[in-house]
Amino acid sequence: MGRFDGRTAMITGAGKNIGKEIALAFAREGANIVVCDLNEENTRSTVKEIEAMGVGAMAAVCDVRDREKINFLVAEAEKRFGGIDILVNNAGGSAGLLGKLTPFADAEPETIDFVLDVNIKGSFNCAHAVLKNMIQKQWGKIINISSIAAVCGLKKRTDYAAAKAAMIGMARALALEVGQYNICVNCVSPGAIARNGDSHGSMTHLGEDGRMGEPKDIADTVLFLAGQDYITGQNIVVDGGRSLGPSHR
């Protein structure tokens, strides 16, 4: 028996990296998974891995900025699985996704709009789409993936830091509204997370060389929050102590 047998989790940005690891972790614990990602190939690859575990999986290829498409896909998930019990708002990113990281003074308005929309509006669209069913069920979990940029700031990512801070504020305010329905809303703020197996030199306070985190570190934290019924409105920083200040090695 898995911790989330009979539950359905929707993870945005689940085609690769942190989002994929979160999706697979929930599937290992028995949850049906709605795999939401902009890249169709990555989405379907994740779905195949999940189906091989013997749980239900649904491909939801979409841009989280598209409110109508999100509403349609959530409605389809409700038909297939009976609704979304757990939402993980993981889709997002900085201007680096467009290859346009610059000081704020040089940022293009269109780039700023993209960063704000994909992080803030994307999370809003998904949360709004799933909430009515959660309220009807009198149970639910919404977990936003923010960033230590929201806590510490980050050069050339002023728009990103602001957007991720908004996700923390959203979680706290929404937690106040929906707690009466046994719905918990929280945030996880990752620090530097390894990609392609490179986990060294991130100036954290762990290990001899300040190792980076792994996607599993974030997935474990998300599953912990999804399994709790008395933690809400919180932001858990998962960064190897990086936000404590520079490492003096």
C-alpha positions, 0 to 999 in steps of 0.5 A: 500500500502506497501513501497516496493510493486512490489519490490523483496528483497533478504536477506541472512542468513534469516532463523533466528535472524536478517536476518529473522526479516529483511525478515519479515519486508520487506514482511510486506511492500509488497516486494517479498522475496528471503529467502537465508539461509544454513539451509533448515528447517529455510529457509522454515519456514521463507518462510511459514511465508512470504507467509501467508502475501500474498506476494511472497517468494522463498526458496534459500537454499545455502552457500553464499560462493558457487558462482555458486549456488548463480548465479543460485538462482539469475537467478531463482529469475529473472525468477520468480520476474523479478530480485532482487531490494534490496540485504541485505548481512546479512549471516556471522559470527565469528569463534564462529560458529565453536566453535573455538574462540581463540586469533589470534595467536592460530587461525587455518588457516582453521578457518580464511579462513572460517570467511573471506570467509563467510563474504567477499566472500559471500557478493561479490558473492551476490552483483556481481550476482544481479548488472547487473539486477540492472544496467539494471533497473537503480535502486537498493539497496545493504545493508551490515550487518557489525558489531561494531567489524569493528569499535572498534575491538573485542578480539578473533575475529580479522579475523571477525573484519577484514572481517566486516571492508572489507564489509564497504570498499566494500560498499563505493567503490561500491557506487562510481561505481554504483551511476550513475545507481541510485544504493545505497550501504550502511552498517549497523553495529549492536552492541549486539543484543538480542537472545531468548528474553534476552536484558539486561546487554550488557554495552550499554548506554540505560536503567538502565541496559544497554539493548541490541538491538533487531533484529527489531532495525536492520530491521528498519534501513535496511528498512530506508536505502532501502527507501532512494535515497540520502544516499550511501556509509555510515555505520550506527552504531546501538549499543545503544552507546556501541561504545562510550566507557564503561558505568559508571553506 
